[in-house]
Amino acid sequence: MRTRNDVTSLLTLPLALASLAPADAAVLPEDRADALYHRYEGGGVTVDGPSLLVRKKFGENFSVVANYYLDMVSSASIDVVTQASPYKETRRQASLAVDMLHGKTQYTLAYTNSSENDYTANTASFDLSQDMFGDLTTVSFGFTRAWDEVSRNGDPGFKEPVDRWSYRASIAQIVTRELMMNLTFETVTDEGYLNNPYRSARYLDPDVAAGYAWEPEVYPHTRTSNAVAINADYFLWYRAAVHGTYRYYTDSWGVDANTLRLGYTHPIGDRWILEANYRWYDQTAADFYSDLFPFENSQNFLGRDKELSTFQSQMVTVGATWRLPALNWGGIERSTVNVFYDHALYDYSDFRDALKGDSVGTEPLYHFGADVLRVFFSVWF
């Protein structure tokens, strides 16, 4: 089971889900199909699998997009090898979205189901986008409702619900011929069983040889988060473009986070597009997080998930898109091959590798690198 803060989800899930987001208002997207292979390796975790997405218009006012996504996970992460045995699992996800265009207003309804052996997630969303002021401004609103069920391998009686509500609003503005900007706000409320049933917290125990022992984590049953982001795209005179995004996140658990993204897109001739991006992320720890608690049941809530600790990450992305020569296959207008590679570094400020070091609480701080490969083939028809 992977939680919403899991680093593998952070890096891989958006690759497929981004294609289900609402398209620009007043313009339905073109008919298109994408076949993707993705692979993640880092921190003892390997995730790979395919994804297939198809988008089709019906008349001038309707569009349907369907997506299937598969993750095959092999995990021997530091959390797993410290407290349990390595494991393998498969997660399957299917999504369907419908766009409807009425004048300068676009409506989008979407549903996603994701399942693995100990976690089932269902998500439904509604988005509305409106063009105004001579199509220079687009205002969007959205709502998402998710209902999940957490189970535990080897314990058929363990079934816990998780409910989520998300509200978002954004405004996109064409400032000049070269500059586009977007401001987005989102608030999310989670309620239910929000921790991982396999994860434990450690505490000092002088009566055992290791000097510490383990107890089950205990999380609050509610969490409210708010995030605001500003994005800018500037188109240069030689057809290239630069991109920048800043996002601030805060939640009721005490986590505050900053994300900065910078990117550059450069076309070469009529067939090649090269891209490079840099991402910086940092966050503070949750109020109830600790790498090592002073004694058993030392506080009401206990968490040792490294994704709730203080940490920083950096990620560099390079990619290329090649527009293929005409395939001369029936109905295909054009096609591309796309390759993207990400390299990420994660440095934890208060999460230690409990398997290393002789003195409890002085083990080396944990850090690791991760690599992500995405290769996909796109056709327009």
C-alpha positions in Angstrom: 0.0 0.0 0.0 1.3 3.5 -0.9 0.1 6.6 0.8 -0.7 9.9 -1.0 2.7 11.3 0.1 4.7 8.4 -1.4 7.5 9.6 -3.5 6.8 7.0 -6.3 3.3 8.3 -6.6 4.5 11.9 -6.7 6.8 11.1 -9.7 4.7 8.7 -11.7 1.0 9.2 -11.3 0.8 12.7 -12.8 2.1 11.3 -16.1 -1.2 9.7 -16.9 -3.6 11.8 -14.9 -2.5 15.1 -16.4 -4.1 14.1 -19.7 -7.5 13.9 -17.9 -7.4 17.5 -16.7 -9.8 19.9 -18.3 -8.6 21.3 -21.6 -8.4 25.0 -22.4 -11.9 26.5 -22.3 -13.8 27.1 -25.5 -11.6 24.6 -27.4 -12.0 20.9 -27.3 -8.8 18.9 -27.6 -7.9 17.1 -30.7 -8.5 13.4 -31.2 -5.4 11.6 -29.9 -4.0 8.4 -28.5 -0.9 7.9 -26.3 0.9 4.7 -25.3 3.3 5.2 -22.4 5.9 3.2 -20.6 7.3 4.5 -17.3 9.9 3.2 -14.9 11.0 4.6 -11.5 14.0 3.4 -9.5 15.1 4.9 -6.2 15.4 4.3 -2.5 15.0 0.6 -2.9 11.8 0.9 -4.8 11.1 0.0 -8.5 7.9 1.0 -10.2 7.2 0.3 -13.9 4.3 -0.3 -16.2 2.4 0.8 -19.2 -0.4 3.4 -19.7 -2.8 3.9 -22.6 -4.9 7.0 -23.2 -7.4 7.7 -26.0 -9.3 11.0 -26.5 -12.1 11.3 -29.1 -14.4 14.1 -30.1 -18.1 13.6 -30.9 -19.3 16.5 -33.0 -18.3 20.0 -32.0 -19.4 19.9 -28.4 -18.4 16.7 -26.8 -15.1 14.9 -26.1 -14.4 11.6 -24.2 -11.0 10.5 -22.8 -10.3 7.1 -21.4 -7.1 6.1 -19.6 -5.7 2.8 -18.3 -2.6 2.8 -16.0 -0.6 -0.1 -14.5 2.0 0.1 -11.8 4.1 -3.0 -10.9 5.9 -2.3 -7.6 8.8 -4.0 -6.1 9.7 -2.4 -2.7 12.7 -2.9 -0.4 12.6 0.7 0.8 14.2 1.8 4.1 10.8 1.7 5.7 10.2 -1.8 4.5 13.5 -3.4 5.3 13.6 -1.8 8.7 10.2 -3.1 9.8 9.1 -5.8 7.5 10.0 -7.9 4.4 10.4 -6.7 0.8 7.2 -7.0 -1.2 5.7 -6.9 -4.7 2.3 -5.7 -5.8 0.4 -4.4 -8.8 -1.8 -1.4 -8.9 -4.4 -0.9 -11.7 -6.1 2.3 -12.5 -8.8 3.2 -15.0 -10.2 6.7 -15.7 -12.9 8.1 -17.9 -13.7 11.8 -18.5 -16.2 13.7 -20.6 -15.9 17.3 -21.9 -18.8 19.3 -23.0 -18.5 22.7 -24.8 -21.2 25.3 -24.7 -20.3 28.6 -26.2 -17.3 29.8 -24.3 -17.9 27.5 -21.3 -16.5 24.0 -20.9 -17.7 21.4 -18.5 -15.7 18.3 -17.5 -16.9 15.2 -15.6 -14.3 12.6 -14.7 -14.2 9.3 -12.7 -11.1 7.2 -11.7 -10.9 3.8 -10.0 -7.6 2.5 -8.6 -7.1 -0.8 -6.9 -4.3 -2.9 -5.4 -4.3 -5.8 -3.0 -4.9 -3.6 0.1 -6.1 -0.3 -1.1 -9.1 0.8 -3.3 -9.6 4.4 -4.4 -12.5 6.0 -6.2 -12.5 9.6 -7.4 -15.1 11.7 -9.1 -14.6 15.3 -10.2 -16.3 18.2 -11.9 -14.6 21.2 -13.5 -16.0 24.3 -15.3 -14.0 26.8 -17.4 -15.2 30.1 -18.8 -13.5 32.3 -21.4 -14.1 36.1 -21.1 -12.8 39.5 -21.9 -12.1 38.7 -25.6 -10.8 35.2 -24.7 -7.8 36.8 -22.9 -9.0 35.5 -19.5 -10.1 32.0 -18.5 -11.7 31.4 -15.1 -12.0 27.8 -13.8 -13.6 26.1 -10.8 -13.5 22.5 -9.8 -14.6 20.0 -7.2 -13.3 16.5 -6.4 -14.9 13.8 -4.2 -12.9 10.7 -3.3 -13.8 7.7 -1.2 -11.1 5.1 -0.5 -10.9 1.9 1.5 -7.8 0.8 3.3 -7.3 -2.9 4.1 -4.3 -4.9 5.5 -2.8 -8.1 4.1 -3.3 -11.1 6.4 -6.2 -9.4 8.3 -9.5 -9.8 6.5 -11.4 -8.0 9.2 -9.4 -4.7 8.7 -11.4 -2.3 6.5 -11.1 1.5 7.1 -12.6 4.3 5.0 -10.9 7.5 3.8 -13.0 10.4 2.4 -11.6 13.4 0.6 -13.0 16.6 -0.7 -11.1 19.0 -2.9 -12.1 22.5 -4.1 -10.0 24.5 -6.6 -10.2 27.8 -8.5 -7.9 29.4 -11.1 -7.6 32.3 -13.4 -5.4 32.3 -16.5 -4.5 35.5 -18.2 -2.9 36.4 -21.5 -0.9 39.4 -20.4 1.0 40.2 -23.6 1.6 38.4 -26.9 4.6 36.7 -25.2 3.4 36.2 -21.6 0.7 34.0 -20.1 0.1 33.7 -16.4 -2.0 31.5 -14.2 -3.0 31.7 -10.5 -4.5 28.6 -8.8 -5.8 27.9 -5.3 -6.8 24.5 -3.9 -8.1 23.3 -0.6 -8.3 19.6 0.4 -10.0 18.0 3.3 -9.2 14.3 4.3 -11.1 12.3 6.8 -10.7 8.7 8.0 -7.8 6.3 8.3 -5.0 8.5 7.0 -1.9 6.4 8.1 -0.3 3.3 6.7 -1.4 0.1 8.6 2.0 -1.5 8.2 4.1 1.5 9.4 5.5 1.8 13.0 7.2 4.5 15.0 10.3 3.8 17.1 11.0 4.8 20.7 13.8 4.5 23.1 13.8 1.3 25.0 16.9 0.5 27.1 15.6 -3.0 27.9 16.2 -4.3 24.3 19.6 -4.9 22.7 19.0 -2.4 19.8 18.2 0.4 22.3 14.8 1.1 20.7 11.5 -0.7 20.0 8.6 -0.2 17.7 4.9 0.8 18.2 2.1 1.4 15.7 1.8 4.9 14.2 -1.3 6.9 15.2 -2.4 9.8 12.9 -5.2 12.3 13.3 -8.3 11.3 11.5 -8.7 14.7 9.7 -6.3 16.8 7.6 -7.0 20.0 5.8 -4.5 21.5 3.3 -4.3 24.6 1.3 -2.1 25.4 -1.7 -1.6 28.4 -4.0 0.5 28.4 -7.1 1.5 31.0 -9.7 2.7 29.9 -13.2 4.2 32.0 -16.0 5.0 31.0 -19.6 7.1 33.5 -21.7 7.5 32.9 -25.4 10.8 34.0 -26.9 11.3 35.6 -30.3 13.1 32.5 -31.7 10.1 30.2 -31.0 11.4 28.9 -27.7 9.7 29.4 -24.3 10.7 29.6 -20.6 8.4 28.5 -17.8 8.3 29.2 -14.1 6.0 28.0 -11.3 6.0 28.7 -7.5 3.7 26.8 -5.2 3.1 27.2 -1.5 1.4 24.4 0.6 0.3 24.3 4.2 -1.8 21.9 6.2 -3.4 21.3 9.6 -0.7 18.8 10.5 2.0 21.5 10.6 3.6 20.7 7.2 4.6 23.8 5.2 6.1 23.3 1.7 7.6 25.3 -1.1 8.0 24.2 -4.7 9.8 26.0 -7.4 10.0 24.9 -11.1 11.9 26.4 -13.9 11.8 25.1 -17.5 12.9 25.8 -21.0 11.4 24.5 -24.3 13.4 24.8 -27.6 12.1 23.6 -31.0 14.6 22.6 -33.7 13.2 22.8 -37.2 9.8 21.3 -37.7 10.4 17.9 -36.1 12.2 18.3 -32.8 11.3 19.8 -29.5 13.9 19.7 -26.6 12.9 20.4 -23.0 14.8 20.9 -19.7 13.3 21.5 -16.3 14.5 22.0 -12.7 12.4 21.4 -9.6 13.2 22.4 -6.0 11.0 21.2 -3.1 11.3 21.7 0.7 9.0 21.1 3.6 8.8 21.2 7.4 7.9 18.2 9.5 4.4 17.4 10.8 3.7 18.4 14.4 3.5 14.8 15.5 6.5 13.5 13.6 9.7 12.2 15.2 12.4 9.9 14.1 12.8 8.6 17.7 10.3 9.1 20.5 11.5 9.3 24.1 9.3 6.4 25.4 6.3 4.3 24.4 3.0 6.2 23.9 4.8 9.4 24.6 2.1 11.5 22.8 -1.4 11.1 21.4 -0.3 11.0 17.7 2.8 9.3 16.5 4.4 9.3 13.1 7.7 8.3 11.6 6.9 8.4 7.9 9.8 10.1 6.2 7.4 11.9 3.9 6.2 13.8 7.0 9.7 14.8 8.1 11.8 17.8 7.2 13.4 17.2 3.8 14.4 18.8 0.6 14.4 17.4 -3.0 15.8 18.5 -6.3 14.8 17.1 -9.7 16.3 17.7 -13.2 14.3 16.7 -16.2 15.5 16.5 -19.8 13.3 15.4 -22.7 12.9 15.3 -26.5 9.9 15.1 -28.8 10.4 13.9 -32.4 7.6 14.4 -34.9 7.7 11.3 -37.1 7.5 11.5 -40.9 4.0 10.8 -42.3 3.0 7.2 -41.5 0.4 7.0 -44.3 -1.7 4.8 -42.0 -5.5 5.2 -42.3 -6.8 8.2 -40.3 -3.5 9.2 -38.7 -2.7 12.9 -39.2 0.6 13.1 -37.4 2.5 11.2 -34.7 5.4 11.8 -32.2 7.9 9.8 -30.1 8.6 11.4 -26.7 11.4 10.5 -24.3 11.8 12.1 -20.8 14.3 11.4 -18.1 14.2 12.6 -14.5 16.9 12.5 -11.9 15.9 13.4 -8.3 17.8 13.7 -5.0 16.2 13.5 -1.6 17.8 14.7 1.6 16.2 14.2 5.0 17.0 16.6 7.8 15.5 14.6 10.7 15.0 11.0 9.5 17.8 8.6 10.2 18.8 5.2 8.8 18.1 3.0 11.8 20.1 0.1 10.2 23.3 2.0 10.4 25.4 3.4 13.3 26.1 2.1 16.8 24.4 4.7 18.9 20.6 5.1 18.9 19.5 8.5 17.7 22.9 9.3 16.1 22.6 7.2 12.9 23.4 8.9 9.6 20.6 11.0 8.1 18.9 9.3 5.2 19.2 10.4 1.6 18.8 8.7 -1.8 18.6 9.3 -5.5 15.9 8.3 -7.9 15.6 8.0 -11.7 12.4 8.1 -13.8 12.1 7.2 -17.5 9.1 8.0 -19.6 8.7 6.9 -23.2 5.5 7.4 -25.0 4.1 7.3 -28.6 1.4 9.8 -29.6 -0.8 9.8 -32.6 -3.4 12.4 -33.8 -6.3 11.1 -35.9 
